Structures are given as structure tokens and as C-alpha cells.
């Protein structure tokens, strides 16, 4: 999506590389009584910060998704 936006602005061909410093994410899980919406919104930033903690079960699940997808490399601790 970012490249489509840059292309529409006539900027895609002027960029050789792109470095992301922060990514906001939202993961949808099966709703439960404790979490009726079933969503977890969080951010990960370069190099080792995220808004996830181990206090909430959705934070733990979101962290597991990041690790399994390997998105967490260089982002979350």
C-alpha cells in the first residue's frame, strides 16, 4: 500500500529504500467475555520497543503472532 501511495504522488521512482521507524498494528482475535471486541492495537518501533507487555493475555498472544511471523526481528524484545 505504501508503494501505491508513493506512486500516486510520483515519488516511488525517487526512493531507493525505505526505513520504517514505527509500525502501528491491530490484530483481531476471537472475542471472549474478557475481551468482547477481540482486538489488540499496539505499536512496534525500531529498535527494541513495543507497547506490548505480559500483563494481558491479548498482549501475550499478539507477541506470539509477531514472533511466529518474524515481524518482531529487530523490533520487539
mmCIF file of the N, C-alpha and C atoms, coordinates in Angstrom:
data_MODEL
# 
_entry.id   MODEL 
# 
loop_
_atom_site.group_PDB 
_atom_site.id 
_atom_site.type_symbol 
_atom_site.label_atom_id 
_atom_site.label_alt_id 
_atom_site.label_comp_id 
_atom_site.label_asym_id 
_atom_site.label_entity_id 
_atom_site.label_seq_id 
_atom_site.pdbx_PDB_ins_code 
_atom_site.Cartn_x 
_atom_site.Cartn_y 
_atom_site.Cartn_z 
_atom_site.occupancy 
_atom_site.B_iso_or_equiv 
_atom_site.pdbx_formal_charge 
_atom_site.auth_seq_id 
_atom_site.auth_comp_id 
_atom_site.auth_asym_id 
_atom_site.auth_atom_id 
_atom_site.pdbx_PDB_model_num 
ATOM 1   N N  . UNK A 1 1  ? 0.817   -1.190  0.000  1.00 0.00 ? 1  UNK A N  1 
ATOM 2   C CA . UNK A 1 1  ? 0.000   0.000   0.000  1.00 0.00 ? 1  UNK A CA 1 
ATOM 3   C C  . UNK A 1 1  ? 0.866   1.260   0.000  1.00 0.00 ? 1  UNK A C  1 
ATOM 4   N N  . UNK A 1 2  ? 1.975   1.247   0.726  1.00 0.00 ? 2  UNK A N  1 
ATOM 5   C CA . UNK A 1 2  ? 2.819   2.433   0.783  1.00 0.00 ? 2  UNK A CA 1 
ATOM 6   C C  . UNK A 1 2  ? 3.392   2.762   -0.588 1.00 0.00 ? 2  UNK A C  1 
ATOM 7   N N  . UNK A 1 3  ? 3.769   1.708   -1.339 1.00 0.00 ? 3  UNK A N  1 
ATOM 8   C CA . UNK A 1 3  ? 4.340   1.969   -2.668 1.00 0.00 ? 3  UNK A CA 1 
ATOM 9   C C  . UNK A 1 3  ? 3.280   2.494   -3.623 1.00 0.00 ? 3  UNK A C  1 
ATOM 10  N N  . UNK A 1 4  ? 2.047   2.043   -3.473 1.00 0.00 ? 4  UNK A N  1 
ATOM 11  C CA . UNK A 1 4  ? 0.953   2.556   -4.302 1.00 0.00 ? 4  UNK A CA 1 
ATOM 12  C C  . UNK A 1 4  ? 0.737   4.048   -4.029 1.00 0.00 ? 4  UNK A C  1 
ATOM 13  N N  . UNK A 1 5  ? 0.778   4.413   -2.758 1.00 0.00 ? 5  UNK A N  1 
ATOM 14  C CA . UNK A 1 5  ? 0.628   5.820   -2.388 1.00 0.00 ? 5  UNK A CA 1 
ATOM 15  C C  . UNK A 1 5  ? 1.778   6.656   -2.917 1.00 0.00 ? 5  UNK A C  1 
ATOM 16  N N  . UNK A 1 6  ? 2.997   6.160   -2.749 1.00 0.00 ? 6  UNK A N  1 
ATOM 17  C CA . UNK A 1 6  ? 4.156   6.883   -3.269 1.00 0.00 ? 6  UNK A CA 1 
ATOM 18  C C  . UNK A 1 6  ? 4.095   7.011   -4.784 1.00 0.00 ? 6  UNK A C  1 
ATOM 19  N N  . UNK A 1 7  ? 3.629   5.963   -5.454 1.00 0.00 ? 7  UNK A N  1 
ATOM 20  C CA . UNK A 1 7  ? 3.496   6.007   -6.912 1.00 0.00 ? 7  UNK A CA 1 
ATOM 21  C C  . UNK A 1 7  ? 2.474   7.051   -7.334 1.00 0.00 ? 7  UNK A C  1 
ATOM 22  N N  . UNK A 1 8  ? 1.359   7.137   -6.617 1.00 0.00 ? 8  UNK A N  1 
ATOM 23  C CA . UNK A 1 8  ? 0.336   8.134   -6.958 1.00 0.00 ? 8  UNK A CA 1 
ATOM 24  C C  . UNK A 1 8  ? 0.840   9.554   -6.751 1.00 0.00 ? 8  UNK A C  1 
ATOM 25  N N  . UNK A 1 9  ? 1.815   9.727   -5.866 1.00 0.00 ? 9  UNK A N  1 
ATOM 26  C CA . UNK A 1 9  ? 2.414   11.038  -5.624 1.00 0.00 ? 9  UNK A CA 1 
ATOM 27  C C  . UNK A 1 9  ? 3.637   11.286  -6.508 1.00 0.00 ? 9  UNK A C  1 
ATOM 28  N N  . UNK A 1 10 ? 3.902   10.331  -7.407 1.00 0.00 ? 10 UNK A N  1 
ATOM 29  C CA . UNK A 1 10 ? 5.061   10.415  -8.313 1.00 0.00 ? 10 UNK A CA 1 
ATOM 30  C C  . UNK A 1 10 ? 6.376   10.401  -7.539 1.00 0.00 ? 10 UNK A C  1 
ATOM 31  N N  . UNK A 1 11 ? 6.415   9.660   -6.436 1.00 0.00 ? 11 UNK A N  1 
ATOM 32  C CA . UNK A 1 11 ? 7.616   9.600   -5.615 1.00 0.00 ? 11 UNK A CA 1 
ATOM 33  C C  . UNK A 1 11 ? 8.266   8.213   -5.590 1.00 0.00 ? 11 UNK A C  1 
ATOM 34  N N  . UNK A 1 12 ? 7.558   7.194   -6.043 1.00 0.00 ? 12 UNK A N  1 
ATOM 35  C CA . UNK A 1 12 ? 8.060   5.820   -5.932 1.00 0.00 ? 12 UNK A CA 1 
ATOM 36  C C  . UNK A 1 12 ? 9.380   5.618   -6.660 1.00 0.00 ? 12 UNK A C  1 
ATOM 37  N N  . UNK A 1 13 ? 9.550   6.229   -7.819 1.00 0.00 ? 13 UNK A N  1 
ATOM 38  C CA . UNK A 1 13 ? 10.780  6.032   -8.585 1.00 0.00 ? 13 UNK A CA 1 
ATOM 39  C C  . UNK A 1 13 ? 11.951  6.846   -8.031 1.00 0.00 ? 13 UNK A C  1 
ATOM 40  N N  . UNK A 1 14 ? 11.701  7.713   -7.063 1.00 0.00 ? 14 UNK A N  1 
ATOM 41  C CA . UNK A 1 14 ? 12.753  8.539   -6.477 1.00 0.00 ? 14 UNK A CA 1 
ATOM 42  C C  . UNK A 1 14 ? 13.288  7.954   -5.171 1.00 0.00 ? 14 UNK A C  1 
ATOM 43  N N  . UNK A 1 15 ? 12.697  6.865   -4.727 1.00 0.00 ? 15 UNK A N  1 
ATOM 44  C CA . UNK A 1 15 ? 13.093  6.264   -3.454 1.00 0.00 ? 15 UNK A CA 1 
ATOM 45  C C  . UNK A 1 15 ? 13.763  4.922   -3.723 1.00 0.00 ? 15 UNK A C  1 
ATOM 46  N N  . UNK A 1 16 ? 15.011  4.780   -3.268 1.00 0.00 ? 16 UNK A N  1 
ATOM 47  C CA . UNK A 1 16 ? 15.741  3.523   -3.427 1.00 0.00 ? 16 UNK A CA 1 
ATOM 48  C C  . UNK A 1 16 ? 15.464  2.560   -2.284 1.00 0.00 ? 16 UNK A C  1 
ATOM 49  N N  . UNK A 1 17 ? 15.241  3.110   -1.109 1.00 0.00 ? 17 UNK A N  1 
ATOM 50  C CA . UNK A 1 17 ? 14.969  2.259   0.041  1.00 0.00 ? 17 UNK A CA 1 
ATOM 51  C C  . UNK A 1 17 ? 14.045  2.994   0.999  1.00 0.00 ? 17 UNK A C  1 
ATOM 52  N N  . UNK A 1 18 ? 13.474  2.242   1.897  1.00 0.00 ? 18 UNK A N  1 
ATOM 53  C CA . UNK A 1 18 ? 12.529  2.793   2.847  1.00 0.00 ? 18 UNK A CA 1 
ATOM 54  C C  . UNK A 1 18 ? 12.827  2.182   4.213  1.00 0.00 ? 18 UNK A C  1 
ATOM 55  N N  . UNK A 1 19 ? 12.987  3.018   5.220  1.00 0.00 ? 19 UNK A N  1 
ATOM 56  C CA . UNK A 1 19 ? 13.238  2.527   6.577  1.00 0.00 ? 19 UNK A CA 1 
ATOM 57  C C  . UNK A 1 19 ? 12.050  2.918   7.453  1.00 0.00 ? 19 UNK A C  1 
ATOM 58  N N  . UNK A 1 20 ? 11.458  1.925   8.056  1.00 0.00 ? 20 UNK A N  1 
ATOM 59  C CA . UNK A 1 20 ? 10.341  2.160   8.957  1.00 0.00 ? 20 UNK A CA 1 
ATOM 60  C C  . UNK A 1 20 ? 10.860  2.281   10.378 1.00 0.00 ? 20 UNK A C  1 
ATOM 61  N N  . UNK A 1 21 ? 10.438  3.325   11.070 1.00 0.00 ? 21 UNK A N  1 
ATOM 62  C CA . UNK A 1 21 ? 10.835  3.514   12.457 1.00 0.00 ? 21 UNK A CA 1 
ATOM 63  C C  . UNK A 1 21 ? 9.747   3.101   13.435 1.00 0.00 ? 21 UNK A C  1 
ATOM 64  N N  . UNK A 1 22 ? 8.506   3.110   12.969 1.00 0.00 ? 22 UNK A N  1 
ATOM 65  C CA . UNK A 1 22 ? 7.391   2.719   13.834 1.00 0.00 ? 22 UNK A CA 1 
ATOM 66  C C  . UNK A 1 22 ? 6.286   2.129   12.971 1.00 0.00 ? 22 UNK A C  1 
ATOM 67  N N  . UNK A 1 23 ? 5.685   1.075   13.491 1.00 0.00 ? 23 UNK A N  1 
ATOM 68  C CA . UNK A 1 23 ? 4.563   0.438   12.817 1.00 0.00 ? 23 UNK A CA 1 
ATOM 69  C C  . UNK A 1 23 ? 3.450   0.265   13.837 1.00 0.00 ? 23 UNK A C  1 
ATOM 70  N N  . UNK A 1 24 ? 2.257   0.746   13.505 1.00 0.00 ? 24 UNK A N  1 
ATOM 71  C CA . UNK A 1 24 ? 1.080   0.520   14.343 1.00 0.00 ? 24 UNK A CA 1 
ATOM 72  C C  . UNK A 1 24 ? 0.332   -0.668  13.760 1.00 0.00 ? 24 UNK A C  1 
ATOM 73  N N  . UNK A 1 25 ? -0.050  -1.592  14.619 1.00 0.00 ? 25 UNK A N  1 
ATOM 74  C CA . UNK A 1 25 ? -0.714  -2.811  14.161 1.00 0.00 ? 25 UNK A CA 1 
ATOM 75  C C  . UNK A 1 25 ? -1.980  -3.055  14.969 1.00 0.00 ? 25 UNK A C  1 
ATOM 76  N N  . UNK A 1 26 ? -2.902  -3.761  14.338 1.00 0.00 ? 26 UNK A N  1 
ATOM 77  C CA . UNK A 1 26 ? -4.125  -4.182  15.015 1.00 0.00 ? 26 UNK A CA 1 
ATOM 78  C C  . UNK A 1 26 ? -4.375  -5.633  14.621 1.00 0.00 ? 26 UNK A C  1 
ATOM 79  N N  . UNK A 1 27 ? -4.483  -6.500  15.620 1.00 0.00 ? 27 UNK A N  1 
ATOM 80  C CA . UNK A 1 27 ? -4.720  -7.920  15.382 1.00 0.00 ? 27 UNK A CA 1 
ATOM 81  C C  . UNK A 1 27 ? -6.090  -8.266  15.945 1.00 0.00 ? 27 UNK A C  1 
ATOM 82  N N  . UNK A 1 28 ? -6.857  -9.003  15.179 1.00 0.00 ? 28 UNK A N  1 
ATOM 83  C CA . UNK A 1 28 ? -8.196  -9.427  15.582 1.00 0.00 ? 28 UNK A CA 1 
ATOM 84  C C  . UNK A 1 28 ? -8.138  -10.876 16.043 1.00 0.00 ? 28 UNK A C  1 
ATOM 85  N N  . UNK A 1 29 ? -8.577  -11.102 17.269 1.00 0.00 ? 29 UNK A N  1 
ATOM 86  C CA . UNK A 1 29 ? -8.670  -12.438 17.846 1.00 0.00 ? 29 UNK A CA 1 
ATOM 87  C C  . UNK A 1 29 ? -10.144 -12.784 18.050 1.00 0.00 ? 29 UNK A C  1 
ATOM 88  N N  . UNK A 1 30 ? -10.393 -14.022 18.378 1.00 0.00 ? 30 UNK A N  1 
ATOM 89  C CA . UNK A 1 30 ? -11.756 -14.446 18.692 1.00 0.00 ? 30 UNK A CA 1 
ATOM 90  C C  . UNK A 1 30 ? -12.218 -13.719 19.959 1.00 0.00 ? 30 UNK A C  1 
ATOM 91  N N  . UNK A 1 31 ? -13.376 -13.051 19.928 1.00 0.00 ? 31 UNK A N  1 
ATOM 92  C CA . UNK A 1 31 ? -13.867 -12.338 21.114 1.00 0.00 ? 31 UNK A CA 1 
ATOM 93  C C  . UNK A 1 31 ? -14.113 -13.296 22.290 1.00 0.00 ? 31 UNK A C  1 
ATOM 94  N N  . UNK A 1 32 ? -13.880 -12.781 23.482 1.00 0.00 ? 32 UNK A N  1 
ATOM 95  C CA . UNK A 1 32 ? -14.139 -13.527 24.716 1.00 0.00 ? 32 UNK A CA 1 
ATOM 96  C C  . UNK A 1 32 ? -14.918 -12.617 25.668 1.00 0.00 ? 32 UNK A C  1 
ATOM 97  N N  . UNK A 1 33 ? -15.342 -13.160 26.794 1.00 0.00 ? 33 UNK A N  1 
ATOM 98  C CA . UNK A 1 33 ? -16.036 -12.317 27.780 1.00 0.00 ? 33 UNK A CA 1 
ATOM 99  C C  . UNK A 1 33 ? -15.120 -11.207 28.282 1.00 0.00 ? 33 UNK A C  1 
ATOM 100 N N  . UNK A 1 34 ? -13.860 -11.545 28.495 1.00 0.00 ? 34 UNK A N  1 
ATOM 101 C CA . UNK A 1 34 ? -12.896 -10.561 28.989 1.00 0.00 ? 34 UNK A CA 1 
ATOM 102 C C  . UNK A 1 34 ? -12.558 -9.518  27.922 1.00 0.00 ? 34 UNK A C  1 
ATOM 103 N N  . UNK A 1 35 ? -12.540 -9.931  26.660 1.00 0.00 ? 35 UNK A N  1 
ATOM 104 C CA . UNK A 1 35 ? -12.209 -9.043  25.540 1.00 0.00 ? 35 UNK A CA 1 
ATOM 105 C C  . UNK A 1 35 ? -13.293 -9.172  24.459 1.00 0.00 ? 35 UNK A C  1 
ATOM 106 N N  . UNK A 1 36 ? -14.448 -8.522  24.661 1.00 0.00 ? 36 UNK A N  1 
ATOM 107 C CA . UNK A 1 36 ? -15.564 -8.697  23.733 1.00 0.00 ? 36 UNK A CA 1 
ATOM 108 C C  . UNK A 1 36 ? -15.273 -8.236  22.304 1.00 0.00 ? 36 UNK A C  1 
ATOM 109 N N  . UNK A 1 37 ? -14.385 -7.296  22.144 1.00 0.00 ? 37 UNK A N  1 
ATOM 110 C CA . UNK A 1 37 ? -14.031 -6.859  20.786 1.00 0.00 ? 37 UNK A CA 1 
ATOM 111 C C  . UNK A 1 37 ? -13.017 -7.803  20.144 1.00 0.00 ? 37 UNK A C  1 
ATOM 112 N N  . UNK A 1 38 ? -12.203 -8.407  20.949 1.00 0.00 ? 38 UNK A N  1 
ATOM 113 C CA . UNK A 1 38 ? -11.221 -9.359  20.441 1.00 0.00 ? 38 UNK A CA 1 
ATOM 114 C C  . UNK A 1 38 ? -10.087 -8.732  19.660 1.00 0.00 ? 38 UNK A C  1 
ATOM 115 N N  . UNK A 1 39 ? -9.847  -7.445  19.832 1.00 0.00 ? 39 UNK A N  1 
ATOM 116 C CA . UNK A 1 39 ? -8.771  -6.799  19.087 1.00 0.00 ? 39 UNK A CA 1 
ATOM 117 C C  . UNK A 1 39 ? -7.677  -6.293  20.017 1.00 0.00 ? 39 UNK A C  1 
ATOM 118 N N  . UNK A 1 40 ? -6.480  -6.256  19.484 1.00 0.00 ? 40 UNK A N  1 
ATOM 119 C CA . UNK A 1 40 ? -5.340  -5.694  20.201 1.00 0.00 ? 40 UNK A CA 1 
ATOM 120 C C  . UNK A 1 40 ? -4.618  -4.745  19.255 1.00 0.00 ? 40 UNK A C  1 
ATOM 121 N N  . UNK A 1 41 ? -4.568  -3.475  19.630 1.00 0.00 ? 41 UNK A N  1 
ATOM 122 C CA . UNK A 1 41 ? -3.856  -2.471  18.851 1.00 0.00 ? 41 UNK A CA 1 
ATOM 123 C C  . UNK A 1 41 ? -2.581  -2.126  19.609 1.00 0.00 ? 41 UNK A C  1 
ATOM 124 N N  . UNK A 1 42 ? -1.469  -2.085  18.900 1.00 0.00 ? 42 UNK A N  1 
ATOM 125 C CA . UNK A 1 42 ? -0.180  -1.827  19.535 1.00 0.00 ? 42 UNK A CA 1 
ATOM 126 C C  . UNK A 1 42 ? 0.792   -1.277  18.501 1.00 0.00 ? 42 UNK A C  1 
ATOM 127 N N  . UNK A 1 43 ? 1.952   -0.868  18.970 1.00 0.00 ? 43 UNK A N  1 
ATOM 128 C CA . UNK A 1 43 ? 2.989   -0.405  18.053 1.00 0.00 ? 43 UNK A CA 1 
ATOM 129 C C  . UNK A 1 43 ? 4.289   -1.137  18.335 1.00 0.00 ? 43 UNK A C  1 
ATOM 130 N N  . UNK A 1 44 ? 5.119   -1.211  17.329 1.00 0.00 ? 44 UNK A N  1 
ATOM 131 C CA . UNK A 1 44 ? 6.500   -1.656  17.480 1.00 0.00 ? 44 UNK A CA 1 
ATOM 132 C C  . UNK A 1 44 ? 7.369   -0.583  16.842 1.00 0.00 ? 44 UNK A C  1 
ATOM 133 N N  . UNK A 1 45 ? 8.478   -0.285  17.485 1.00 0.00 ? 45 UNK A N  1 
ATOM 134 C CA . UNK A 1 45 ? 9.382   0.742   16.964 1.00 0.00 ? 45 UNK A CA 1 
ATOM 135 C C  . UNK A 1 45 ? 10.791  0.181   16.837 1.00 0.00 ? 45 UNK A C  1 
ATOM 136 N N  . UNK A 1 46 ? 11.535  0.766   15.941 1.00 0.00 ? 46 UNK A N  1 
ATOM 137 C CA . UNK A 1 46 ? 12.935  0.414   15.801 1.00 0.00 ? 46 UNK A CA 1 
ATOM 138 C C  . UNK A 1 46 ? 13.649  0.951   17.012 1.00 0.00 ? 46 UNK A C  1 
ATOM 139 N N  . UNK A 1 47 ? 14.345  0.298   17.709 1.00 0.00 ? 47 UNK A N  1 
ATOM 140 C CA . UNK A 1 47 ? 14.976  -0.964  17.501 1.00 0.00 ? 47 UNK A CA 1 
ATOM 141 C C  . UNK A 1 47 ? 14.419  -2.016  18.431 1.00 0.00 ? 47 UNK A C  1 
ATOM 142 N N  . UNK A 1 48 ? 13.984  -1.647  19.595 1.00 0.00 ? 48 UNK A N  1 
ATOM 143 C CA . UNK A 1 48 ? 13.569  -2.711  20.514 1.00 0.00 ? 48 UNK A CA 1 
ATOM 144 C C  . UNK A 1 48 ? 12.424  -2.311  21.445 1.00 0.00 ? 48 UNK A C  1 
ATOM 145 N N  . UNK A 1 49 ? 11.493  -1.530  20.951 1.00 0.00 ? 49 UNK A N  1 
ATOM 146 C CA . UNK A 1 49 ? 10.396  -1.079  21.799 1.00 0.00 ? 49 UNK A CA 1 
ATOM 147 C C  . UNK A 1 49 ? 9.053   -1.494  21.204 1.00 0.00 ? 49 UNK A C  1 
ATOM 148 N N  . UNK A 1 50 ? 8.147   -1.878  22.076 1.00 0.00 ? 50 UNK A N  1 
ATOM 149 C CA . UNK A 1 50 ? 6.764   -2.115  21.654 1.00 0.00 ? 50 UNK A CA 1 
ATOM 150 C C  . UNK A 1 50 ? 5.850   -1.738  22.811 1.00 0.00 ? 50 UNK A C  1 
ATOM 151 N N  . UNK A 1 51 ? 4.586   -1.570  22.507 1.00 0.00 ? 51 UNK A N  1 
ATOM 152 C CA . UNK A 1 51 ? 3.621   -1.246  23.554 1.00 0.00 ? 51 UNK A CA 1 
ATOM 153 C C  . UNK A 1 51 ? 3.013   -2.500  24.166 1.00 0.00 ? 51 UNK A C  1 
ATOM 154 N N  . UNK A 1 52 ? 3.495   -3.664  23.764 1.00 0.00 ? 52 UNK A N  1 
ATOM 155 C CA . UNK A 1 52 ? 3.006   -4.922  24.339 1.00 0.00 ? 52 UNK A CA 1 
ATOM 156 C C  . UNK A 1 52 ? 3.679   -5.173  25.684 1.00 0.00 ? 52 UNK A C  1 
ATOM 157 N N  . UNK A 1 53 ? 2.937   -5.808  26.576 1.00 0.00 ? 53 UNK A N  1 
ATOM 158 C CA . UNK A 1 53 ? 3.505   -6.245  27.851 1.00 0.00 ? 53 UNK A CA 1 
ATOM 159 C C  . UNK A 1 53 ? 2.962   -7.641  28.141 1.00 0.00 ? 53 UNK A C  1 
ATOM 160 N N  . UNK A 1 54 ? 3.400   -8.224  29.188 1.00 0.00 ? 54 UNK A N  1 
ATOM 161 C CA . UNK A 1 54 ? 2.956   -9.581  29.528 1.00 0.00 ? 54 UNK A CA 1 
ATOM 162 C C  . UNK A 1 54 ? 1.835   -9.588  30.556 1.00 0.00 ? 54 UNK A C  1 
ATOM 163 N N  . UNK A 1 55 ? 1.220   -8.440  30.794 1.00 0.00 ? 55 UNK A N  1 
ATOM 164 C CA . UNK A 1 55 ? 0.179   -8.349  31.811 1.00 0.00 ? 55 UNK A CA 1 
ATOM 165 C C  . UNK A 1 55 ? -1.189  -8.773  31.299 1.00 0.00 ? 55 UNK A C  1 
ATOM 166 N N  . UNK A 1 56 ? -1.382  -8.709  29.993 1.00 0.00 ? 56 UNK A N  1 
ATOM 167 C CA . UNK A 1 56 ? -2.682  -9.003  29.405 1.00 0.00 ? 56 UNK A CA 1 
ATOM 168 C C  . UNK A 1 56 ? -2.544  -10.181 28.447 1.00 0.00 ? 56 UNK A C  1 
ATOM 169 N N  . UNK A 1 57 ? -3.536  -11.073 28.442 1.00 0.00 ? 57 UNK A N  1 
ATOM 170 C CA . UNK A 1 57 ? -3.438  -12.256 27.589 1.00 0.00 ? 57 UNK A CA 1 
ATOM 171 C C  . UNK A 1 57 ? -3.418  -11.904 26.101 1.00 0.00 ? 57 UNK A C  1 
ATOM 172 N N  . UNK A 1 58 ? -4.078  -10.820 25.685 1.00 0.00 ? 58 UNK A N  1 
ATOM 173 C CA . UNK A 1 58 ? -4.019  -10.432 24.276 1.00 0.00 ? 58 UNK A CA 1 
ATOM 174 C C  . UNK A 1 58 ? -2.637  -9.889  23.907 1.00 0.00 ? 58 UNK A C  1 
ATOM 175 N N  . UNK A 1 59 ? -1.966  -9.252  24.850 1.00 0.00 ? 59 UNK A N  1 
ATOM 176 C CA . UNK A 1 59 ? -0.590  -8.813  24.603 1.00 0.00 ? 59 UNK A CA 1 
ATOM 177 C C  . UNK A 1 59 ? 0.319   -10.022 24.364 1.00 0.00 ? 59 UNK A C  1 
ATOM 178 N N  . UNK A 1 60 ? 0.136   -11.045 25.180 1.00 0.00 ? 60 UNK A N  1 
ATOM 179 C CA . UNK A 1 60 ? 0.936   -12.258 25.034 1.00 0.00 ? 60 UNK A CA 1 
ATOM 180 C C  . UNK A 1 60 ? 0.663   -12.905 23.677 1.00 0.00 ? 60 UNK A C  1 
ATOM 181 N N  . UNK A 1 61 ? -0.617  -13.019 23.304 1.00 0.00 ? 61 UNK A N  1 
ATOM 182 C CA . UNK A 1 61 ? -0.975  -13.621 22.017 1.00 0.00 ? 61 UNK A CA 1 
ATOM 183 C C  . UNK A 1 61 ? -0.426  -12.803 20.845 1.00 0.00 ? 61 UNK A C  1 
ATOM 184 N N  . UNK A 1 62 ? -0.529  -11.481 20.930 1.00 0.00 ? 62 UNK A N  1 
ATOM 185 C CA . UNK A 1 62 ? -0.009  -10.620 19.864 1.00 0.00 ? 62 UNK A CA 1 
ATOM 186 C C  . UNK A 1 62 ? 1.507   -10.776 19.756 1.00 0.00 ? 62 UNK A C  1 
ATOM 187 N N  . UNK A 1 63 ? 2.189   -10.868 20.884 1.00 0.00 ? 63 UNK A N  1 
ATOM 188 C CA . UNK A 1 63 ? 3.633   -11.090 20.877 1.00 0.00 ? 63 UNK A CA 1 
ATOM 189 C C  . UNK A 1 63 ? 4.001   -12.412 20.221 1.00 0.00 ? 63 UNK A C  1 
ATOM 190 N N  . UNK A 1 64 ? 3.197   -13.436 20.459 1.00 0.00 ? 64 UNK A N  1 
ATOM 191 C CA . UNK A 1 64 ? 3.431   -14.740 19.834 1.00 0.00 ? 64 UNK A CA 1 
ATOM 192 C C  . UNK A 1 64 ? 3.240   -14.667 18.325 1.00 0.00 ? 64 UNK A C  1 
ATOM 193 N N  . UNK A 1 65 ? 2.221   -13.914 17.891 1.00 0.00 ? 65 UNK A N  1 
ATOM 194 C CA . UNK A 1 65 ? 1.995   -13.728 16.455 1.00 0.00 ? 65 UNK A CA 1 
ATOM 195 C C  . UNK A 1 65 ? 3.199   -13.028 15.819 1.00 0.00 ? 65 UNK A C  1 
ATOM 196 N N  . UNK A 1 66 ? 3.715   -11.992 16.479 1.00 0.00 ? 66 UNK A N  1 
ATOM 197 C CA . UNK A 1 66 ? 4.889   -11.287 15.961 1.00 0.00 ? 66 UNK A CA 1 
ATOM 198 C C  . UNK A 1 66 ? 6.086   -12.217 15.835 1.00 0.00 ? 66 UNK A C  1 
ATOM 199 N N  . UNK A 1 67 ? 6.339   -12.999 16.866 1.00 0.00 ? 67 UNK A N  1 
ATOM 200 C CA . UNK A 1 67 ? 7.483   -13.914 16.823 1.00 0.00 ? 67 UNK A CA 1 
ATOM 201 C C  . UNK A 1 67 ? 7.322   -14.965 15.734 1.00 0.00 ? 67 UNK A C  1 
ATOM 202 N N  . UNK A 1 68 ? 6.138   -15.539 15.627 1.00 0.00 ? 68 UNK A N  1 
ATOM 203 C CA . UNK A 1 68 ? 5.900   -16.583 14.632 1.00 0.00 ? 68 UNK A CA 1 
ATOM 204 C C  . UNK A 1 68 ? 6.012   -16.041 13.210 1.00 0.00 ? 68 UNK A C  1 
ATOM 205 N N  . UNK A 1 69 ? 5.558   -14.805 13.004 1.00 0.00 ? 69 UNK A N  1 
ATOM 206 C CA . UNK A 1 69 ? 5.601   -14.207 11.672 1.00 0.00 ? 69 UNK A CA 1 
ATOM 207 C C  . UNK A 1 69 ? 6.975   -13.623 11.343 1.00 0.00 ? 69 UNK A C  1 
ATOM 208 N N  . UNK A 1 70 ? 7.843   -13.547 12.362 1.00 0.00 ? 70 UNK A N  1 
ATOM 209 C CA . UNK A 1 70 ? 9.186   -12.972 12.246 1.00 0.00 ? 70 UNK A CA 1 
ATOM 210 C C  . UNK A 1 70 ? 9.164   -11.477 11.980 1.00 0.00 ? 70 UNK A C  1 
ATOM 211 N N  . UNK A 1 71 ? 8.014   -10.842 12.190 1.00 0.00 ? 71 UNK A N  1 
ATOM 212 C CA . UNK A 1 71 ? 7.922   -9.386  12.091 1.00 0.00 ? 71 UNK A CA 1 
ATOM 213 C C  . UNK A 1 71 ? 8.689   -8.754  13.243 1.00 0.00 ? 71 UNK A C  1 
ATOM 214 N N  . UNK A 1 72 ? 8.829   -9.469  14.339 1.00 0.00 ? 72 UNK A N  1 
ATOM 215 C CA . UNK A 1 72 ? 9.443   -8.900  15.540 1.00 0.00 ? 72 UNK A CA 1 
ATOM 216 C C  . UNK A 1 72 ? 10.956  -8.759  15.449 1.00 0.00 ? 72 UNK A C  1 
ATOM 217 N N  . UNK A 1 73 ? 11.589  -9.254  14.415 1.00 0.00 ? 73 UNK A N  1 
ATOM 218 C CA . UNK A 1 73 ? 13.046  -9.165  14.311 1.00 0.00 ? 73 UNK A CA 1 
ATOM 219 C C  . UNK A 1 73 ? 13.500  -7.716  14.297 1.00 0.00 ? 73 UNK A C  1 
ATOM 220 N N  . UNK A 1 74 ? 14.247  -7.349  15.312 1.00 0.00 ? 74 UNK A N  1 
ATOM 221 C CA . UNK A 1 74 ? 14.753  -6.005  15.406 1.00 0.00 ? 74 UNK A CA 1 
ATOM 222 C C  . UNK A 1 74 ? 13.767  -5.003  15.968 1.00 0.00 ? 74 UNK A C  1 
ATOM 223 N N  . UNK A 1 75 ? 12.541  -5.431  16.241 1.00 0.00 ? 75 UNK A N  1 
ATOM 224 C CA . UNK A 1 75 ? 11.546  -4.504  16.755 1.00 0.00 ? 75 UNK A CA 1 
ATOM 225 C C  . UNK A 1 75 ? 11.226  -4.782  18.208 1.00 0.00 ? 75 UNK A C  1 
ATOM 226 N N  . UNK A 1 76 ? 10.671  -5.942  18.502 1.00 0.00 ? 76 UNK A N  1 
ATOM 227 C CA . UNK A 1 76 ? 10.211  -6.170  19.873 1.00 0.00 ? 76 UNK A CA 1 
ATOM 228 C C  . UNK A 1 76 ? 11.217  -7.010  20.645 1.00 0.00 ? 76 UNK A C  1 
ATOM 229 N N  . UNK A 1 77 ? 11.181  -6.824  21.950 1.00 0.00 ? 77 UNK A N  1 
ATOM 230 C CA . UNK A 1 77 ? 12.134  -7.542  22.801 1.00 0.00 ? 77 UNK A CA 1 
ATOM 231 C C  . UNK A 1 77 ? 11.524  -8.798  23.352 1.00 0.00 ? 77 UNK A C  1 
# 
